[in-house]
Amino acid sequence: MLLTPIGPIKLFVNNDEINFKATKVSLDKRCSDVNGRYLIEYKFSNNSKVQKIRCCLPSIDIEGDIESGERFETIAFYKNSTKLTIGAEASFGLETEYGYDYTGNYLSNGIQCETNSSTKNQIFHFGASWIQPFTEDNDHQTWYGADPTLMGVSKER
C-alpha cells in the first residue's frame, strides 16, 4: 500500500490484495513541483491464467478523469487542493497495433491491466504522482510524474 493525501493506493490481482514495494522516484524538469512520485511494480509470471492487475484507490468516492496519451494510460483524481494521477504503459483498445500482449481498462478508482494466455512473463509498471496545491499552471505535472517510461523503465517488445 502507498499512502497518498487522498487515500491509499493498493494493488490487486484477481481481487486479491497483494503487497508491493513503492519506489520513490526523483523529480525532473517535467514534474518539478509534484509532492510525491512513485513507481509500483508487479512481477507477472504466465501460468496460462488470466490475471486482472488493478492499481487503484479503493477508498476514493470521486470519479476520475481519463488523461491518456500514446502508449500511456492515466486517470487523475481531484480532491480539495490535491491532484493525484495513476498511470501505466499501455494502449487500451490498440494493444495489438502497439505490440502489447495485454489489454486493460479504466476503473472508477484506478487502472486495470488484463493478461491473457499468450502474455509473456514481465514486470508491469504503474506510476503514481500527486501535487498540492494544483493550479492551472502546474496540474499537468502529475501526468509526467506518473509515466513509468519517464522513470527509467520500459516494456520490451
Disulfide bonds with the S-S distance in Angstrom:
none
